[in-house]
Each structure stands twice: as C-alpha cells, then as structure tokens.
Amino acid sequence: MRNFKIVAFLWITCFLILEAFLRIYLVGLSDFFLPKKGLIRKFYPWTAILLETDIKKEPSNYNVLILGGSVVSPGCTALDQRLDTLLSPYVPQGTKLRLFNQAVPAHTSLDNLIK
C-alpha cells in the first residue's frame, strides 16, 4: 500500500510539472495562439500590401478598411471606387481618403477575423 502511494504521488507530481511547463511554453514563450505574418501571407497573400503599408491615425488621413465576402470584393463590385466618390465631398480639403479593400469572394467571418 505504501508503494502505491509513493508511485501515485510521483505520477501526479510529474503530471503537474509537465502541465505547468507546457502551459508556460504555449502561452508565454511561443506564438502558438497568435498567427505569424508568414502564415497570414501564405493563406491570405493579398494582405501583403496592407501589412507593408504604414497605417497611422493622422489628421491628414482618413483610413477605411473594407472586409467581407463577395458582395464587397473588388471583382464583383466597385465598392471602394463608389465609397471614394460618395465620401470625397465630406472629406476636408487637404485630407486624404485611403481605402483598403481586403474583401475576397467566398470568405467567412472567421477569415475576416484572422485578416
């Protein structure tokens, strides 16, 4: 009976130590829960322009990001051109309206969340 208690104690201790190290590694030391730019560029290559563009909130710029599926994608509609035409009268002189259309046909809300 005493040997069983010692073996059980050692197994539980090893399990807890392993659990603690794995949690520290996966949450603190790795990018396990965060997608890397390489993966994003592999599965969403059209986002490279957006990732390389220096987008800052400045008084001289209005930045508009368009996400979605086929309804707002550049191949099906010209939403970015229409938005530019519709919003231009409301943009003050000297202010630049920048539209970033990242919509792609057949993409879901999960794809938009990842992008």
N, C-alpha and C positions, 0 to 999 in steps of 0.2 A: 504494500500500500504506500509505503514511504517512497519507493522508486517511482511509482505512478505520479505522485505529487510533484516530485522533482522534474520528471520528464514533461509533465503538463505545464509547470511553471516556466521551464526553458522554452517550450514551443510558444507559449503566449508571449514571453519576453521577446523572442526572435521576431514573431509576427508584428508586435507593436513597434519594434525598432525599424523593421523593414517598411512598415506603413508610414512611419514618420519620415524616413529618408525619401521615400517615393513622393510623398506629398510636398516636401520641401523642394525636391528636384522639379516636379511637374509644375508647381505653382510659382516658385521663386526663381529658379535658375534657368528654366528653358522657356521657349516661346511656344509651348505646346498649345496654349489656348488662344494665341494671337497669330493670325495669318501673316506670313512673311511676304515681303514685296515680290520675291521670286515666284511664290505660288500664285499671287494675285496676277502677276504678269503672264504666267503660264495659262491660267484658266480665263482671264479677262484681259487679253492683250491690248484692247482699245483703251484701257485705263492708263497706259503708259504716259500719254500726253498729260493727263490730269495729275499723275504722280510727279512728273518732272516740272510741272508749272508751279511757279511760286505764287500761291494764292494767299493774299493778305487782306485783312479788312482795313481798307483805307478810305478816306473821304472822297478820293478821286475815282473810285471804282465801285460799281455795283456788280457783285458776282452772283450769278444764278446757276444753280446746279439742277439739271433735269435728269431724274431717274425714272425708270419704268420699263414697260414692255413694248410691244409692237405699236401700241396706239400713239406713243410719243417718240418712237425711234426715227432717226433721220431718213431711213429708207422708205418709210411708209408715209410720213407726214413731214412737213417743213415747219415743225413747231418752233424750233429755235429761230428761224427767219421771221415767222409771224410774231413771236414774242418780241423780237428786236424791233419790228415795225410798230407793234402796239405799245411798247414801253418807252420807246425813244422820246415821245413828246413829254413824258413825265420826268425824264432824267434831266437834272440841271445842266446848264452849259458848262463845258469843261470836265464833265464827269463821264467816264467810260462805262458802258454796259457790256459786261463779259458773260457770255452764255457757254456753259459746259454741258453738252448733251451726252450723257452716258447711258441712254436708253438703248436696249437691244431687244429685237423680237424674241419671243418665247422665254423671256426671263421672268422669274418669280420674285416674290417679296424677299425670299431668302437671298437670292442673287443681289438684290438691291441693298440688303443689309450688309453683305460681305463687301460690296463695292464701296 
